[in-house]
Amino acid sequence: MSTQKQMRFGLFLQGAGHHVAGWRHPEAESGGENLQLIQRVAATAEAGKFDLVFLADGLTTGADAHPSTVARIEPLILLSMLSVTTKNIGLAATASTTYGEPFSTARAFASLDHVSGGRAAWNAVTTSYSRSAANFSRGEHPAHDERYAIAEEFLQVVRGLWDSFDDGAIIKDKASGHFVKPGAIHTLDHKGKYFSVKGPLNVSRSPQGHPVVIQAGSSAPGQRLAARTADMVFTAQQTLEEGQAFTQGLKRQVREFGRNPDHLLVLPGVCPVIGGTEAEARALYAELQGGIDPAAATRLLSDRLGHDISGFDLDGPLPELPASNELQSRAKLLTDLARTQNLTLRELYYLVAGARGHRIVWGTPEQIADALESWFLAGAADGFNIMPPFFPTQFDRFVDDVLPILRRRGLARSDYDGPTLRENLGLPRPENAFTRQAEAAE
C-alpha cells in the first residue's frame, strides 16, 4: 500500500459520451443500452485501477434529451451485471431521495454490496427537475430546501436500516438451533416528518458495513448535508481558485461536524479531450463543437439554468433570471462564468454542450496530467470524476497514456489496496450504531 497521497479516480460512464455531439465522432460507439460497450469500458477502467465506475440516472426522457440519457438501463440492474464481470472496481449508481423509499433503497444497495463483495456506492440525489413529479403520482415537485430536508431524513433512515443486523449476526449454530445470534437483529422503528419505517432491513450487514455514500449537491444545503453524511462528493468547478474554495470550505464544514476531513473525498468532474499533439487535441475539440445541434444545446443549457432560454437572443448576454428551484449550484456556476467571461448565450451553450458545466481540458497526455496534478497538489480536489467526450477511444487514451504519467509521478495507484471500495478509498468501515449504543449502556 502506497503511503504517498494519490488521486482518486471515478469514471462517469455515459454510453454516448459526455459531449452532446460525441456520439457522432467516427471513432465513437454509443448507447446507454449497449451492454458490450459498457462491459468493455468498465474492464478498461478496472485495468487502469480506477476506484469506481459511476452511473448517473434520471427519471424523465424525451427525443431532445442528451444522447446518453434518451434511453438507459436502470443503473442498479446494470451494476449487478458488472459485479460479475469485474473484481475490484467500485460500482456506484444514483438513486433519488425525492422519488424513492428508504427501505427499498437501503435493501438494493446493501444487496449490491453483498453480490459485489463490498464494492457498492450510492449517489444520493434530490432530483432537481420538476417534470419528474409527473411520473410518480405526486403533486408539486418539492422546493429546493425541502428536497434537502427530505434527503436528510431519508439518509438517516437508510443508515439505520443498514445497521439492522450486527456483524456476524447469522451464526447457523446447528447444536443450539440458533440460525441468528440472539439479540443481533434490531428494529429501527423510525417515525419522522417524511417517513415512517419500522424495519429491520431483510438484508444482513453488508461487507462494507455501509455502502459508500456519494452526494453531488454543491448548494449551501447540499454542502451541509454532504459534510454531515457523505463519503464522497461529485462537483463541478471551472477554475483552480473555485476548486480550492469549494474543497477547503467543504472540509471546514466536515471538521465542524466532528468528522475527519480526510473521510470526505471531493472529486470534480473533468472532460479530457486528448490528442497526440496540442494541435490535434484542439482540432478534435473543434470537430466535436462543430457537430453540436443548436436546438439540443439550447435545451441542455435551459435545463442547467432552470429556465427556458430559447426565446432570447443567442448572441446576446445571459439575461437576468430568477433563482431556479431546480439546479441551483450549477445555475450559479454557469451564471458566474457568463458574467466574468462576458459570454453570450451561444458561447455558454457551446461550453455546456461539452460537459454540462464541468471543466474541459484538452491537450497532449502530458498536458492533461499537468492539469490534473496542479489541482490535486493545490488542494482543489482529492481526485477526479473522468467524463470522456465519447467512448471508447478517448477513455482508452486516458488509461493508456495519461495514467502512466501520473503513476511515474507517484500520483496514481498501480494496484488496488484491498477487496472493498472503502479500503481502496482509504475510508473507515462504519460502526454499527445499535452495537455502539448497547456498549455505551453497559
C-alpha positions as CSV (number, residue, x, y, z in Angstrom):
1,M,0.0,0.0,0.0
2,S,1.4,3.4,-1.0
3,T,2.0,5.9,1.8
4,Q,2.1,8.9,-0.6
5,K,-1.3,10.6,-1.2
6,Q,-2.6,9.7,-4.6
7,M,-5.5,10.8,-6.7
8,R,-8.8,9.0,-6.6
9,F,-10.5,8.3,-9.9
10,G,-14.1,7.7,-10.8
11,L,-15.3,7.0,-14.3
12,F,-18.6,8.8,-15.1
13,L,-19.9,6.3,-17.6
14,Q,-22.4,7.6,-20.1
15,G,-22.9,5.3,-23.1
16,A,-23.0,8.0,-25.8
17,G,-20.2,10.1,-24.2
18,H,-20.4,13.3,-22.3
19,H,-20.1,15.7,-25.2
20,V,-23.5,16.2,-26.7
21,A,-22.1,15.5,-30.2
22,G,-19.6,12.9,-29.1
23,W,-21.7,10.1,-30.5
24,R,-21.3,11.5,-34.0
25,H,-17.5,11.1,-34.0
26,P,-16.3,8.3,-36.4
27,E,-14.5,6.5,-33.5
28,A,-17.5,6.6,-31.2
29,E,-19.5,3.6,-30.2
30,S,-22.6,4.7,-28.2
31,G,-25.8,3.8,-26.5
32,G,-26.9,3.6,-22.9
33,E,-28.2,0.1,-23.6
34,N,-25.0,-1.1,-25.4
35,L,-24.1,-3.7,-22.8
36,Q,-21.0,-5.0,-24.6
37,L,-19.5,-1.4,-24.8
38,I,-20.3,-0.8,-21.1
39,Q,-18.7,-4.1,-20.1
40,R,-15.6,-3.3,-22.1
41,V,-15.3,0.3,-20.7
42,A,-15.7,-1.0,-17.1
43,A,-13.0,-3.6,-17.7
44,T,-10.7,-0.8,-19.1
45,A,-11.4,1.3,-16.0
46,E,-10.5,-1.6,-13.8
47,A,-7.3,-2.4,-15.7
48,G,-6.4,1.3,-15.1
49,K,-7.1,0.8,-11.3
50,F,-9.9,3.3,-11.2
51,D,-11.6,3.5,-7.8
52,L,-15.1,3.3,-9.2
53,V,-17.3,3.4,-12.2
54,F,-20.3,5.6,-11.8
55,L,-23.7,5.5,-13.5
56,A,-25.9,8.6,-13.2
57,D,-29.7,8.3,-13.5
58,G,-32.7,10.4,-14.4
59,L,-36.4,9.9,-14.1
60,T,-37.6,11.5,-17.4
61,T,-36.7,11.5,-21.0
62,G,-37.6,12.8,-24.5
63,A,-36.3,12.9,-28.1
64,D,-34.4,16.1,-27.3
65,A,-32.6,14.7,-24.3
66,H,-28.8,14.3,-24.2
67,P,-28.0,11.2,-26.4
68,S,-26.6,9.4,-23.3
69,T,-29.8,9.8,-21.4
70,V,-32.5,9.3,-24.0
71,A,-32.6,5.6,-23.1
72,R,-30.6,3.8,-20.4
73,I,-30.9,0.7,-18.3
74,E,-31.8,1.0,-14.7
75,P,-28.3,1.5,-13.1
76,L,-28.6,-1.0,-10.2
77,I,-29.5,-3.7,-12.6
78,L,-26.6,-2.8,-14.8
79,L,-24.2,-2.7,-11.9
80,S,-25.3,-6.1,-10.8
81,M,-24.2,-7.3,-14.2
82,L,-20.9,-5.5,-13.9
83,S,-20.3,-7.0,-10.4
84,V,-20.0,-10.4,-12.2
85,T,-17.7,-9.2,-15.0
86,T,-15.4,-7.1,-12.7
87,K,-13.5,-8.0,-9.5
88,N,-12.0,-4.8,-7.8
89,I,-13.5,-1.7,-9.1
90,G,-16.2,0.1,-7.1
91,L,-19.8,0.2,-8.5
92,A,-21.7,3.5,-7.9
93,A,-25.2,4.5,-9.0
94,T,-27.6,7.3,-8.5
95,A,-30.9,6.8,-6.6
96,S,-33.3,9.6,-5.8
97,T,-34.3,10.6,-2.2
98,T,-37.2,12.7,-3.6
99,Y,-38.8,9.9,-5.6
100,G,-37.7,6.8,-3.7
101,E,-38.3,4.9,-0.5
102,P,-35.6,4.5,2.2
103,F,-36.4,0.8,2.7
104,S,-36.2,-0.1,-1.0
105,T,-33.0,2.0,-1.5
106,A,-31.3,0.5,1.6
107,R,-32.1,-3.0,0.5
108,A,-31.0,-2.5,-3.1
109,F,-27.6,-1.0,-2.2
110,A,-26.9,-3.5,0.6
111,S,-27.7,-6.3,-1.8
112,L,-25.3,-4.9,-4.4
113,D,-22.7,-4.6,-1.7
114,H,-23.1,-8.3,-0.9
115,V,-23.1,-9.6,-4.5
116,S,-20.1,-7.4,-5.4
117,G,-18.0,-8.4,-2.4
118,G,-18.1,-4.9,-0.8
119,R,-17.9,-2.5,-3.8
120,A,-21.2,-0.7,-3.8
121,A,-21.7,3.1,-3.6
122,W,-24.9,5.2,-3.6
123,N,-25.0,8.6,-5.2
124,A,-27.9,10.1,-3.1
125,V,-29.5,12.9,-5.1
126,T,-32.6,15.0,-4.5
127,T,-33.8,15.1,-8.1
128,S,-33.7,18.6,-9.5
129,Y,-36.1,18.6,-12.3
130,S,-39.8,19.4,-11.5
131,R,-41.0,17.4,-14.5
132,S,-40.1,14.2,-12.7
133,A,-43.1,14.6,-10.4
134,A,-45.5,13.7,-13.2
135,N,-44.0,10.1,-13.3
136,F,-44.6,9.3,-9.7
137,S,-48.3,10.1,-8.9
138,R,-47.1,13.1,-7.0
139,G,-48.4,16.7,-6.7
140,E,-46.0,19.5,-6.9
141,H,-42.2,19.0,-7.0
142,P,-40.8,19.9,-3.6
143,A,-39.0,23.2,-3.2
144,H,-35.2,23.1,-3.2
145,D,-34.7,23.4,0.6
146,E,-37.5,20.9,1.3
147,R,-35.8,18.4,-1.0
148,Y,-32.7,18.6,1.2
149,A,-34.8,18.2,4.4
150,I,-36.4,15.1,2.9
151,A,-32.9,13.8,1.9
152,E,-31.6,14.3,5.4
153,E,-34.3,12.1,6.9
154,F,-34.0,9.6,4.0
155,L,-30.3,9.2,4.7
156,Q,-30.9,8.8,8.4
157,V,-33.4,6.0,7.8
158,V,-31.2,4.2,5.2
159,R,-28.2,4.3,7.6
160,G,-30.3,3.0,10.4
161,L,-31.6,0.1,8.3
162,W,-28.1,-0.8,7.2
163,D,-27.3,-1.4,10.9
164,S,-30.3,-3.7,11.4
165,F,-28.0,-6.7,11.7
166,D,-24.9,-6.9,13.9
167,D,-21.7,-8.0,12.2
168,G,-21.7,-11.8,12.5
169,A,-25.4,-12.0,13.4
170,I,-26.0,-15.1,11.3
171,I,-24.3,-17.9,13.1
172,K,-26.0,-21.1,11.8
173,D,-25.4,-22.9,15.1
174,K,-26.9,-26.4,14.5
175,A,-26.2,-27.5,18.0
176,S,-28.2,-24.7,19.7
177,G,-30.7,-24.4,16.9
178,H,-29.9,-20.7,16.5
179,F,-29.6,-19.6,12.9
180,V,-29.3,-16.0,14.1
181,K,-27.4,-14.9,17.2
182,P,-30.0,-13.9,19.9
183,G,-30.4,-10.1,20.1
184,A,-28.4,-9.4,17.0
185,I,-31.2,-8.0,14.8
186,H,-32.5,-4.6,15.6
187,T,-35.8,-2.8,14.8
188,L,-35.3,0.8,13.7
189,D,-38.9,1.9,14.3
190,H,-38.4,5.3,12.7
191,K,-41.2,7.9,12.8
192,G,-40.3,11.2,11.2
193,K,-41.8,14.1,9.3
194,Y,-41.5,12.5,5.9
195,F,-41.0,8.7,6.6
196,S,-42.3,6.0,8.9
197,V,-40.2,2.9,8.6
198,K,-40.3,0.1,11.2
199,G,-37.6,-2.2,9.9
200,P,-35.4,-4.3,10.4
201,L,-34.0,-4.5,6.9
202,N,-34.2,-8.0,5.5
203,V,-30.6,-8.0,4.3
204,S,-27.7,-8.7,6.7
205,R,-25.0,-6.1,7.4
206,S,-23.0,-5.8,4.2
207,P,-19.3,-6.3,3.6
208,Q,-18.5,-2.5,3.9
209,G,-20.9,-2.1,6.9
210,H,-22.5,0.7,4.8
211,P,-22.0,1.1,1.1
212,V,-20.1,4.3,0.3
213,V,-22.4,7.4,0.2
214,I,-21.8,10.0,-2.6
215,Q,-23.5,13.3,-2.9
216,A,-23.4,15.9,-5.7
217,G,-25.2,18.9,-4.3
218,S,-23.0,22.0,-4.2
219,S,-25.6,24.5,-2.9
220,A,-25.4,25.5,0.7
221,P,-27.9,22.9,1.9
222,G,-26.2,20.3,-0.3
223,Q,-22.8,21.1,1.2
224,R,-24.2,20.9,4.8
225,L,-25.8,17.5,4.0
226,A,-22.6,16.2,2.5
227,A,-20.4,17.5,5.4
228,R,-22.6,15.5,7.8
229,T,-23.3,12.3,5.9
230,A,-21.3,11.7,2.7
231,D,-18.1,9.8,2.0
232,M,-17.5,11.4,-1.4
233,V,-18.8,14.5,-3.3
234,F,-19.1,14.9,-7.0
235,T,-18.9,18.6,-8.0
236,A,-18.4,20.9,-10.9
237,Q,-15.8,23.7,-10.7
238,Q,-14.3,25.7,-13.5
239,T,-11.2,27.3,-12.1
240,L,-8.4,26.3,-9.7
241,E,-9.5,29.1,-7.3
242,E,-13.1,27.9,-7.3
243,G,-12.0,24.3,-6.7
244,Q,-9.8,25.3,-3.8
245,A,-12.5,27.4,-2.2
246,F,-15.1,24.7,-2.6
247,T,-13.0,21.8,-1.4
248,Q,-11.4,23.6,1.5
249,G,-14.7,25.2,2.5
250,L,-16.5,21.9,2.5
251,K,-13.7,20.2,4.6
252,R,-14.0,23.0,7.2
253,Q,-17.7,22.1,7.5
254,V,-16.7,18.4,7.9
255,R,-14.5,19.4,10.8
256,E,-17.3,21.4,12.4
257,F,-19.5,18.3,12.4
258,G,-16.8,16.4,14.3
259,R,-15.7,14.3,11.3
260,N,-12.2,13.7,9.8
261,P,-12.0,15.9,6.7
262,D,-9.9,13.1,5.0
263,H,-13.0,10.9,5.2
264,L,-14.9,13.1,2.7
265,L,-13.3,12.9,-0.8
266,V,-14.0,15.7,-3.3
267,L,-14.0,14.6,-7.0
268,P,-14.8,17.4,-9.5
269,G,-15.8,16.3,-13.0
270,V,-13.3,16.7,-15.8
271,C,-13.8,16.1,-19.5
272,P,-10.4,15.4,-21.1
273,V,-10.0,15.8,-24.8
274,I,-6.8,14.1,-25.7
275,G,-4.6,14.4,-28.8
276,G,-1.1,13.3,-29.8
277,T,-0.2,16.9,-30.0
278,E,-1.8,20.1,-28.7
279,A,-2.9,20.9,-32.3
280,E,-4.5,17.5,-32.7
281,A,-6.4,18.0,-29.4
282,R,-7.6,21.4,-30.4
283,A,-8.8,20.0,-33.8
284,L,-10.7,17.2,-32.1
285,Y,-12.4,19.6,-29.7
286,A,-13.3,21.9,-32.7
287,E,-14.7,18.9,-34.5
288,L,-16.9,18.0,-31.6
289,Q,-18.1,21.6,-31.2
290,G,-18.9,21.7,-34.9
291,G,-21.2,18.7,-34.5
292,I,-23.5,20.4,-31.9
293,D,-27.1,20.7,-32.8
294,P,-28.1,24.3,-31.7
295,A,-31.6,23.2,-30.5
296,A,-30.2,20.3,-28.4
297,A,-27.5,22.7,-26.9
298,T,-30.2,25.3,-26.1
299,R,-32.3,22.7,-24.3
300,L,-29.3,21.4,-22.4
301,L,-28.4,25.0,-21.2
302,S,-32.0,25.6,-20.3
303,D,-32.0,22.5,-18.2
304,R,-28.9,23.6,-16.4
305,L,-30.1,27.1,-15.8
306,G,-33.6,26.0,-14.8
307,H,-35.2,28.4,-17.3
308,D,-36.1,28.2,-21.0
309,I,-33.7,30.4,-22.8
310,S,-34.9,29.6,-26.4
311,G,-36.7,32.9,-26.7
312,F,-33.6,35.0,-26.0
313,D,-31.0,36.4,-28.4
314,L,-28.4,33.7,-28.5
315,D,-25.7,36.2,-29.5
316,G,-26.6,38.5,-26.6
317,P,-25.6,38.2,-22.9
318,L,-27.2,35.9,-20.4
319,P,-30.3,37.7,-19.2
320,E,-31.2,38.3,-15.6
321,L,-33.0,35.2,-14.5
322,P,-34.8,34.5,-11.2
323,A,-33.3,31.8,-8.9
324,S,-34.2,28.3,-10.0
325,N,-35.9,25.7,-7.9
326,E,-34.0,23.0,-9.8
327,L,-30.2,23.0,-10.3
328,Q,-29.2,25.9,-8.0
329,S,-25.5,25.3,-7.7
330,R,-25.0,24.5,-11.5
331,A,-27.1,27.5,-12.5
332,K,-24.9,29.8,-10.3
333,L,-21.7,28.3,-11.7
334,L,-22.8,29.0,-15.3
335,T,-24.2,32.4,-14.5
336,D,-21.0,33.5,-12.7
337,L,-19.0,32.1,-15.7
338,A,-21.0,34.0,-18.2
339,R,-20.7,37.2,-16.2
340,T,-17.0,37.0,-15.5
341,Q,-16.0,36.0,-19.1
342,N,-18.6,38.1,-20.9
343,L,-20.0,35.1,-22.7
344,T,-23.0,35.2,-25.0
345,L,-25.7,32.6,-24.6
346,R,-24.4,30.9,-27.7
347,E,-20.8,30.7,-26.2
348,L,-22.3,29.5,-22.9
349,Y,-24.3,26.7,-24.6
350,Y,-21.2,25.6,-26.5
351,L,-19.4,25.2,-23.2
352,V,-22.4,23.4,-21.6
353,A,-22.7,21.0,-24.6
354,G,-19.2,19.9,-24.0
355,A,-19.6,18.7,-20.4
356,R,-22.7,20.3,-18.9
357,G,-20.7,22.9,-16.9
358,H,-17.9,20.6,-15.8
359,R,-14.3,21.5,-16.6
360,I,-13.0,20.7,-20.1
361,V,-9.2,20.2,-20.5
362,W,-7.6,19.4,-23.9
363,G,-4.1,18.7,-24.9
364,T,-1.5,16.0,-25.0
365,P,-1.4,13.3,-22.3
366,E,1.4,15.2,-20.6
367,Q,-0.7,18.4,-20.6
368,I,-3.8,16.5,-19.3
369,A,-1.6,15.1,-16.5
370,D,-0.2,18.5,-15.7
371,A,-3.8,20.0,-15.4
372,L,-4.9,17.3,-13.0
373,E,-1.7,17.4,-11.0
374,S,-2.0,21.2,-10.5
375,W,-5.5,21.0,-8.9
376,F,-4.6,18.0,-6.8
377,L,-1.4,19.4,-5.3
378,A,-3.1,22.8,-4.7
379,G,-5.8,21.2,-2.6
380,A,-8.6,21.8,-5.1
381,A,-9.5,18.1,-5.4
382,D,-8.9,14.7,-3.9
383,G,-9.2,13.2,-7.3
384,F,-11.4,13.4,-10.4
385,N,-14.6,12.0,-12.0
386,I,-13.4,11.5,-15.5
387,M,-16.0,12.3,-18.2
388,P,-14.7,11.3,-21.7
389,P,-16.3,13.1,-24.6
390,F,-17.0,9.8,-26.3
391,F,-16.2,6.1,-25.8
392,P,-14.2,4.0,-26.1
393,T,-11.1,5.5,-27.7
394,Q,-10.9,8.8,-25.7
395,F,-11.2,6.8,-22.5
396,D,-8.6,4.3,-23.7
397,R,-6.2,7.2,-24.3
398,F,-6.7,8.4,-20.8
399,V,-6.0,5.0,-19.3
400,D,-3.1,4.1,-21.7
401,D,-1.4,7.5,-22.0
402,V,-2.3,9.8,-19.1
403,L,-2.4,7.4,-16.1
404,P,1.2,6.1,-16.7
405,I,2.5,9.7,-16.5
406,L,0.7,10.2,-13.2
407,R,2.0,6.8,-11.9
408,R,5.5,7.8,-12.7
409,R,4.9,11.0,-10.6
410,G,3.6,8.9,-7.7
411,L,0.1,10.4,-8.1
412,A,-1.9,7.4,-9.2
413,R,-2.1,3.8,-7.9
414,S,-0.5,0.8,-9.6
415,D,-2.8,-1.7,-7.9
416,Y,-5.8,-1.9,-5.6
417,D,-5.2,-1.8,-1.8
418,G,-8.0,-4.2,-0.8
419,P,-11.1,-6.0,-1.8
420,T,-13.6,-3.3,-0.8
421,L,-14.3,0.1,-2.2
422,R,-13.9,1.7,1.3
423,E,-10.4,0.1,1.6
424,N,-9.4,1.4,-1.8
425,L,-10.6,4.9,-1.0
426,G,-8.9,4.9,2.4
427,L,-12.3,5.2,4.2
428,P,-13.1,3.6,7.6
429,R,-15.8,0.9,8.0
430,P,-18.7,2.5,9.9
431,E,-19.5,1.2,13.3
432,N,-22.9,-0.3,13.9
433,A,-25.0,2.3,15.7
434,F,-27.1,-0.2,17.6
435,T,-24.0,-2.1,18.8
436,R,-22.4,1.3,19.8
437,Q,-25.5,2.2,21.8
438,A,-25.5,-1.1,23.6
439,E,-21.9,-0.9,24.5
440,A,-22.3,2.6,25.8
441,A,-25.2,1.5,28.0
442,E,-23.2,-1.2,29.7
